[in-house]
Amino acid sequence: MKRVLLAMLAVAGLAQLAAAAWIPAKAELAQVLMERAWRESATEAERVRPWPWADTWPIARLVSYKHDIDLIVLSGMNGATMAFGPGHHSASALPGETGNSLIGAHRDTHFAFLENLAIGDRLLVERDDGSEHWFRVADIEVADSRQGELPLDLDGSWLTLVTCYPFDAIDPGGPLRYVVSAEKLPRRIPVAAHAP
């Protein structure tokens, strides 16, 4: 009886470990498939979906050289999209255009690096049309999602990255959001000048 109980506990423990590993593993695999779709989109006349049943497609690449981050951003900022990677809010401006481009992702996968961003850090966004846009982090704040929405109609060109907060929360989905606002730099920055 003792062996059966130990075996059952071991199986239950392994099941919990597998469940905990599933989300990060899915996020990593999705980025591989999205990277392939991103590369294929550059040579195709139409959008390439990362997997056949996807209802989204890559629209941009988000890079932070300082934090060794290179992420494919998908169209749409909803739970289904953000399960696989960062999502672009369809009502917001495209990165580099006038207004606020809003991109969201989960705090425990793709946007975990936001916790280490600092004012002045640079971010590169490459759009699916091949254009590159550099942004500099101008503000970092914790906002309460119950107090209203982020503005989309702004002067200038802004990139806003949003994730849940706090980063180490045990219960996900609370009302607090970690909001990083970055302003587009007025000139093109060579890749060699990506230092913070």
Number of C-alpha atoms within 10 A of each C-alpha: 6 7 8 9 10 11 12 12 12 12 12 12 12 12 12 12 11 12 11 11 11 12 14 16 13 14 18 16 12 18 20 14 15 24 19 17 20 24 13 16 20 14 10 10 8 9 17 21 20 23 14 7 7 11 13 19 22 27 21 25 19 19 18 19 16 14 14 9 13 16 20 28 32 27 19 22 21 15 13 13 21 22 18 26 27 32 29 28 19 14 12 19 20 21 29 23 15 17 19 27 26 26 25 26 25 23 22 17 19 24 21 16 15 18 15 9 17 15 14 14 19 23 25 21 24 19 19 17 10 10 11 16 22 23 24 20 20 17 14 18 11 15 18 15 14 8 9 8 9 13 12 17 14 12 9 13 22 28 29 23 22 24 25 26 22 18 18 11 12 7 7 14 13 12 13 16 20 21 21 22 20 25 21 24 16 11 9 10 14 8 9 6 7 15 10 14
